[in-house]
């Protein structure tokens, strides 16, 4: 098995605190200290940004739920969101 490298389009503007690949490996969630969660499509070269979600405080962790369409986040605003 060889590792693939993906360069993200529109990367976070501050430190990345967590990242998780979906079980299918087709999507990537990124939590950042810039108060955003980023969702990327990794099937295209450049890791195309699909969604960018704004929070009140830095986001510390992310994970996918039952499938690629469900995600959970936790941040310094004391909220866990779905």
DOSE-787134 format. One record per residue (C-alpha): x, y, z. Coordinates in steps of 0.5 Angstrom, whole numbers, padded with zeros to 4 digits, always signed. Each point is the difference from the previous one (the first is absolute). Last residue first. Example, Ala and Ser with C-alpha at 12.3 -4.5 7.8 and 13.67 -1.06 7.14 Angstrom:
2
+0027-0002+0014;-0002-0007+0002;
END
This chain:
82
-0047+0035+0030;+0003+0005+0005;+0004-0001+0007;+0000+0007+0003;+0005+0003+0006;+0002+0006-0005;+0007-0003+0000;-0002-0005-0005;-0004-0007-0001;-0002-0002-0007;-0004-0006-0002;-0002-0002-0008;-0005-0003-0004;+0000-0001-0008;+0006-0004+0000;-0004-0006+0004;-0002-0002+0007;+0004+0006+0003;+0006+0003-0002;+0005+0003+0005;+0003+0007+0002;+0004+0003+0005;+0003+0007+0003;-0004+0005-0003;+0002+0007+0001;-0006+0005+0003;-0006+0002-0003;-0001-0004-0006;+0000+0000-0007;-0001-0006-0005;+0003+0000-0006;-0002-0005-0006;+0002-0004-0006;+0007+0002+0000;+0004-0004-0006;+0006-0004+0002;+0005+0002-0005;-0001-0006-0005;-0008-0002+0001;-0002-0006+0004;+0002+0004+0006;-0006+0004+0001;+0001+0004+0006;-0004+0002+0006;+0003+0006+0004;-0002+0002+0007;+0001+0007+0002;+0002+0004+0006;+0007+0002-0003;+0003-0005+0005;-0002-0006-0004;-0004-0006-0001;+0001-0004-0007;-0005-0005-0003;+0002-0004-0006;-0004-0004-0005;+0001-0005-0005;+0003-0005+0005;-0006-0004+0000;+0001-0001+0008;+0000+0008+0000;+0007+0003+0001;+0001+0004+0007;+0004+0006+0001;+0001+0004+0007;+0003+0006+0003;+0003+0003-0007;+0003+0007+0002;-0002+0006-0004;-0002+0002-0007;-0003-0006-0001;+0001-0003-0007;-0004+0003-0006;+0002-0006-0005;+0003-0006+0004;+0006-0003-0003;-0001-0008+0000;+0006-0005+0001;-0002-0007-0001;+0003-0006+0004;+0002-0006-0004;-0003-0007+0002;
END
